[in-house]
Amino acid sequence: MNETRTCPECLSRRNAAGEFKGYGAMFRKHSVLKNSPVDACFCLDCGTILLLKVRNTEKFS
């Protein structure tokens, strides 16, 4: 997630990375044991989330 993205709301190219952990993690349906943090890329100017990506997809196979 190192590439710069253009925000569709304000057209800014200033973005940063963050992550959802804990209760913000992606859980496999009907299982609390298989989960993964979710990485996010968001606009620094307006806060629009530009990308969400599950970090450890192999846990869901």
N, C-alpha and C positions, 0 to 999 in steps of 0.2 A: 504494500500500500504506500509505496514511496513516490508514486507519480502524482503530479499536480493535476487536480481536476477543476473544471470550471463549474461554478455553482449555477444551476438553472434558474434560481430565484433572483440573485443580485449580480451575476456574472463575475464575481470575484474569483481570483485564482489563489487566494490565501486559505489554505486548509490545514488541518491537523488531524492526528490519529488519536483514538481513544479506545476503550474497551468496556464491554459489559461483562461483569463477573457476578458470582453469587446468584441471586434471584434474577439477574438480567441475562444469565447464561442461556444457551439453547439446550433444551432437554429433549431426549427422545420421547416420543409420545408413549404414555403409560409406563415410564421408567424414570425414576429420579437418580438412578445410578449412572446412567450414561448421559454426560453433559459436556459442553465445551464453552469456553469463553467466546464472545462474539466481538470481533474487531470492527471498529467504525472509523470512517473518515467523515469529517464535518467541516462546514464553512466557518472560518473564524469571524467573518463579518456579520452574517445573519443567523448562523446556527443550524442551517439546513443540513440534514444528514445526507451525505452524498453516496455512501456505500456501507453496507453491512456484510460481513463475511464470517462464517463459522470457521474457527481456527483449526479444530481437530475433527475433520469430517470422518476419519477412520473409526471413530467411536460409534458411528451410526450405521455402519455396514453390517 
